[in-house]
């Protein structure tokens, strides 16, 4: 069952991305219902009106009012009466405004608690950029199959914490939330709205495209691993998470499939998870012996050595087993 969690994760990411596309259309439809007569709309606007009416008529009798129930993006959103914000948005606002706005801080409480319990789960299960980055990784594999060079550079994982610190200093100095212009989840929500509601893209699209090229040509999942300030904050918050992936050494055959599939360059086969792990379960999905499972603990297991079903362990065991004369 655990090996299917990665499919659920990909489905969740797809639904979140689809919601970010749908919400601007619903916002446009809501404004049409509130401010326009249908006959005054242009033909393309009427088609959008008709499509959104068909989509929402089973859920609401008053679109102009009821569609306010769900607003926003993964940066900051309102779901009925529940306000949710990315912790990075709140940290940036505190730095930029030099004060704590309590309602905004409370809106990050649920994501913070979940991160403390589950670790960097936002990066693997919620972030809309993750879906695009994983598609980008698949493109990299296709290019590699065609004989083109794949990204091989490695940098210091601590660099992203420097980006987080510099971003906070710039927010203090400028009075604006610097992270909003370089943080992929914020960029994607904003740029999708610009494209759908306003008919064009902003500069954020160019920046995000550069992160895709960086991942494709320089370092696998390079932006998330080395540069993302949100990833840095979530890694810090989830350092002592309770839910962790652990290797059952008795069932491991040392096939290395888990190491190969890890987008973040971790080493599950050597029990090397650490605070960078986002519990995406991709390693579980490819393990042929179901040797990876969740455990409740504040720290990872220490290195356990070779898997008991692997050649190294079996050879070592055979060397200590008395042979027949």
C-alpha positions as CSV (number, residue, x, y, z in Angstrom):
1,X,0.0,0.0,0.0
2,X,2.8,2.4,0.9
3,X,4.3,2.1,-2.6
4,X,1.1,3.7,-4.0
5,X,1.4,6.9,-1.9
6,X,3.6,8.4,-4.6
7,X,0.7,8.1,-7.0
8,X,-1.6,9.8,-4.5
9,X,1.0,12.6,-4.1
10,X,1.2,13.2,-7.9
11,X,-2.6,13.3,-8.0
12,X,-2.7,15.8,-5.2
13,X,-0.1,18.0,-6.9
14,X,-2.1,17.8,-10.1
15,X,-5.3,18.8,-8.4
16,X,-3.7,21.7,-6.7
17,X,-2.2,23.0,-9.9
18,X,-5.6,22.5,-11.6
19,X,-7.2,24.5,-8.8
20,X,-4.7,27.4,-9.4
21,X,-5.9,27.5,-13.0
22,X,-9.6,27.2,-12.2
23,X,-9.7,29.9,-9.5
24,X,-8.9,32.9,-11.9
25,X,-11.7,31.7,-14.2
26,X,-14.1,31.5,-11.3
27,X,-13.0,35.0,-10.3
28,X,-13.7,36.4,-13.7
29,X,-17.1,34.6,-13.8
30,X,-18.0,36.0,-10.4
31,X,-17.3,39.6,-11.6
32,X,-19.4,39.0,-14.7
33,X,-22.3,37.8,-12.5
34,X,-21.9,40.8,-10.2
35,X,-21.4,43.6,-12.7
36,X,-22.4,42.7,-16.2
37,X,-25.5,41.9,-18.2
38,X,-25.0,38.7,-20.2
39,X,-26.0,40.4,-23.5
40,X,-23.2,43.0,-23.1
41,X,-20.5,40.4,-22.9
42,X,-18.3,39.6,-25.8
43,X,-18.7,36.2,-27.5
44,X,-15.6,34.8,-25.9
45,X,-16.7,36.2,-22.5
46,X,-20.1,34.6,-23.0
47,X,-18.5,31.2,-23.6
48,X,-16.5,31.5,-20.4
49,X,-19.6,32.6,-18.6
50,X,-21.5,29.5,-19.9
51,X,-18.7,27.1,-19.0
52,X,-18.3,28.4,-15.5
53,X,-22.1,28.5,-15.0
54,X,-22.3,24.8,-16.0
55,X,-19.4,24.0,-13.7
56,X,-20.8,25.8,-10.6
57,X,-24.6,25.5,-10.9
58,X,-24.7,22.3,-8.9
59,X,-22.8,23.9,-6.0
60,X,-24.2,27.4,-5.6
61,X,-27.3,29.5,-6.2
62,X,-25.5,32.8,-5.7
63,X,-22.1,32.7,-7.5
64,X,-21.4,36.4,-6.9
65,X,-21.4,35.7,-3.2
66,X,-20.6,32.1,-2.7
67,X,-17.5,31.9,-4.9
68,X,-15.8,34.1,-2.4
69,X,-15.6,31.0,-0.2
70,X,-12.3,29.8,-1.9
71,X,-9.8,32.5,-2.8
72,X,-6.0,32.8,-3.2
73,X,-3.0,30.6,-3.9
74,X,-0.6,28.4,-2.0
75,X,1.1,31.6,-0.9
76,X,-1.9,32.8,1.0
77,X,-5.5,31.5,0.7
78,X,-8.9,31.6,2.2
79,X,-10.9,28.4,2.3
80,X,-14.4,29.1,3.6
81,X,-13.6,30.7,7.0
82,X,-10.1,29.1,7.2
83,X,-7.2,31.4,6.5
84,X,-3.9,29.6,5.4
85,X,-0.6,31.2,4.5
86,X,2.8,29.9,3.6
87,X,5.1,30.4,6.7
88,X,7.6,32.1,4.3
89,X,5.0,34.7,3.5
90,X,4.4,35.4,7.2
91,X,8.2,35.5,8.0
92,X,8.7,37.9,5.0
93,X,5.8,40.1,6.2
94,X,7.2,40.3,9.7
95,X,10.6,41.3,8.4
96,X,9.2,43.9,5.9
97,X,6.7,45.4,8.3
98,X,8.9,45.2,11.4
99,X,5.9,44.1,13.4
100,X,3.8,41.0,13.9
101,X,0.3,41.0,12.5
102,X,-1.4,38.4,14.6
103,X,-4.1,37.2,12.2
104,X,-1.6,36.7,9.4
105,X,0.7,34.8,11.9
106,X,-2.2,32.6,12.9
107,X,-2.9,31.7,9.3
108,X,0.5,30.0,9.1
109,X,-0.1,28.0,12.3
110,X,-1.5,24.9,10.6
111,X,1.2,24.7,8.0
112,X,3.9,25.1,10.7
113,X,2.4,22.4,12.9
114,X,2.1,20.0,10.0
115,X,5.7,20.7,9.1
116,X,6.9,20.1,12.6
117,X,5.1,16.7,12.5
118,X,5.6,15.7,8.8
119,X,8.8,17.6,7.8
120,X,9.3,19.3,4.5
121,X,6.0,17.8,3.2
122,X,4.9,21.1,1.5
123,X,7.7,20.8,-1.0
124,X,6.7,17.2,-2.0
125,X,2.9,17.2,-1.6
126,X,1.6,20.8,-2.0
127,X,4.0,23.1,-3.9
128,X,2.6,23.6,-7.4
129,X,6.2,24.1,-8.7
130,X,7.0,20.5,-7.7
131,X,4.8,19.1,-10.5
132,X,6.6,21.2,-13.1
133,X,10.0,20.4,-11.7
134,X,9.3,16.7,-11.8
135,X,8.1,16.9,-15.4
136,X,11.4,18.8,-16.0
137,X,13.3,15.9,-14.4
138,X,11.5,13.5,-16.8
139,X,12.5,15.7,-19.7
140,X,16.1,15.5,-18.4
141,X,15.9,11.7,-18.5
142,X,14.6,11.7,-22.0
143,X,17.4,14.0,-23.1
144,X,19.9,11.7,-21.4
145,X,18.4,8.7,-23.3
146,X,19.1,10.6,-26.5
147,X,22.7,11.0,-25.5
148,X,22.6,14.6,-24.2
149,X,24.4,15.6,-21.0
150,X,22.5,15.4,-17.8
151,X,23.0,17.9,-14.9
152,X,25.8,16.7,-12.6
153,X,26.9,19.7,-10.6
154,X,26.6,19.6,-6.8
155,X,26.7,22.6,-4.4
156,X,26.6,23.2,-0.7
157,X,23.1,22.4,0.6
158,X,23.5,25.2,3.2
159,X,23.5,27.9,0.4
160,X,19.7,28.1,0.5
161,X,19.9,29.1,4.2
162,X,22.0,32.0,3.0
163,X,19.3,32.9,0.5
164,X,16.7,32.9,3.3
165,X,18.9,35.1,5.5
166,X,19.7,37.6,2.6
167,X,16.0,37.7,1.7
168,X,15.0,38.6,5.3
169,X,17.6,41.4,5.3
170,X,16.4,42.7,2.0
171,X,12.8,42.6,3.2
172,X,13.9,44.6,6.3
173,X,15.8,47.1,4.2
174,X,13.2,47.7,1.5
175,X,10.0,47.2,3.5
176,X,8.7,44.8,0.8
177,X,8.4,41.0,0.9
178,X,11.5,40.1,-1.2
179,X,10.6,36.3,-1.3
180,X,7.5,36.9,-3.4
181,X,9.6,37.6,-6.4
182,X,11.9,34.5,-6.2
183,X,9.7,31.9,-4.5
184,X,8.2,29.4,-7.1
185,X,4.9,28.7,-5.3
186,X,4.2,32.5,-5.1
187,X,5.3,33.0,-8.7
188,X,3.2,30.3,-10.2
189,X,0.0,31.4,-8.5
190,X,0.6,35.0,-9.4
191,X,1.6,34.3,-13.0
192,X,-1.3,32.0,-13.7
193,X,-3.7,34.7,-12.5
194,X,-2.0,37.3,-14.7
195,X,-2.2,35.0,-17.8
196,X,-5.8,34.1,-17.3
197,X,-7.4,37.2,-15.8
198,X,-5.2,39.8,-17.3
199,X,-4.1,38.2,-20.6
200,X,-0.4,38.2,-20.1
201,X,2.6,37.0,-18.1
202,X,4.8,39.0,-15.7
203,X,8.5,38.9,-15.1
204,X,8.1,36.0,-12.7
205,X,7.6,33.7,-15.6
206,X,11.1,34.5,-16.9
207,X,12.6,33.8,-13.5
208,X,10.8,30.5,-13.1
209,X,11.8,29.4,-16.6
210,X,15.4,30.1,-15.6
211,X,15.0,27.8,-12.5
212,X,13.8,25.1,-14.9
213,X,16.9,25.6,-17.1
214,X,19.1,25.5,-14.0
215,X,17.6,22.2,-13.0
216,X,17.8,20.9,-16.6
217,X,21.4,21.9,-17.4
218,X,23.3,22.4,-14.2
219,X,22.0,20.5,-11.1
220,X,19.1,18.1,-10.7
221,X,16.4,19.8,-8.7
222,X,19.0,22.5,-8.2
223,X,16.7,25.3,-7.2
224,X,14.8,23.4,-4.6
225,X,18.0,21.8,-3.2
226,X,20.3,24.8,-3.2
227,X,18.4,28.1,-3.6
228,X,14.8,27.9,-2.5
229,X,14.2,30.1,0.6
230,X,11.0,28.2,1.3
231,X,12.8,24.9,1.2
232,X,15.3,26.3,3.7
233,X,12.6,27.4,6.1
234,X,10.6,24.1,5.8
235,X,13.8,22.1,6.4
236,X,14.5,24.1,9.6
237,X,11.0,23.7,10.8
238,X,10.9,20.0,10.1
239,X,14.4,19.2,11.3
240,X,13.0,17.1,14.2
241,X,9.8,15.9,12.4
242,X,8.0,12.9,13.9
243,X,7.2,11.1,10.7
244,X,10.2,9.7,8.9
245,X,11.0,7.2,6.2
246,X,13.3,4.4,7.5
247,X,14.9,1.4,5.8
248,X,14.1,-2.1,7.1
249,X,17.6,-3.5,6.6
250,X,16.3,-7.1,6.9
251,X,14.3,-6.6,3.7
252,X,16.8,-4.5,1.7
253,X,18.6,-6.0,-1.2
254,X,20.9,-3.1,-1.9
255,X,19.5,-2.5,-5.4
256,X,20.1,1.3,-5.2
257,X,16.8,2.1,-6.9
258,X,15.8,4.3,-4.0
259,X,19.0,6.4,-4.3
260,X,18.6,6.8,-8.0
261,X,14.9,8.0,-7.9
262,X,15.4,10.5,-5.1
263,X,15.0,14.0,-6.6
264,X,16.9,15.6,-3.7
265,X,20.0,13.4,-4.0
266,X,19.5,11.7,-0.7
267,X,20.8,8.2,0.0
268,X,18.0,6.0,1.4
269,X,19.9,2.8,0.9
270,X,22.5,4.1,3.3
271,X,19.9,5.5,5.7
272,X,20.8,9.0,4.6
273,X,17.6,11.0,4.8
274,X,18.1,14.0,7.1
275,X,16.1,17.2,7.2
276,X,16.1,17.6,3.4
277,X,13.7,14.7,3.0
278,X,10.2,15.8,2.1
279,X,8.5,12.3,2.6
280,X,7.5,12.2,-1.0
281,X,7.6,8.4,-0.9
282,X,9.2,8.1,-4.4
283,X,11.8,5.8,-2.9
284,X,9.0,3.6,-1.4
285,X,7.3,3.3,-4.8
286,X,10.4,1.8,-6.5
287,X,11.6,-0.5,-3.7
288,X,11.2,-4.1,-5.0
289,X,11.3,-5.6,-1.5
290,X,9.2,-3.1,0.4
291,X,12.2,-2.3,2.6
292,X,11.2,1.4,3.2
293,X,8.4,2.4,5.6
294,X,7.3,5.3,7.9
295,X,8.3,5.3,11.5
296,X,7.6,7.8,14.4
297,X,10.9,9.2,15.7
298,X,12.7,12.5,16.3
299,X,15.8,11.4,14.5
300,X,16.7,9.1,11.6
301,X,18.2,5.6,12.2
302,X,22.0,5.5,12.1
303,X,23.6,3.8,9.2
304,X,22.7,0.2,9.4
305,X,25.1,-1.2,6.8
306,X,24.4,-3.5,3.9
307,X,20.9,-4.9,3.3
308,X,20.4,-8.4,4.5
309,X,19.1,-9.5,1.1
310,X,22.0,-8.0,-0.7
311,X,25.2,-9.6,-2.1
312,X,27.5,-7.9,0.4
313,X,25.6,-9.2,3.5
314,X,25.0,-12.7,2.0
315,X,28.6,-13.0,1.0
316,X,29.8,-11.9,4.5
317,X,27.3,-14.3,6.1
318,X,28.5,-17.2,3.9
319,X,32.1,-16.5,4.9
320,X,31.2,-17.1,8.5
321,X,29.0,-20.2,8.0
322,X,30.9,-23.4,8.4
323,X,31.0,-25.4,5.2
324,X,30.5,-29.1,4.8
325,X,33.6,-31.3,4.4
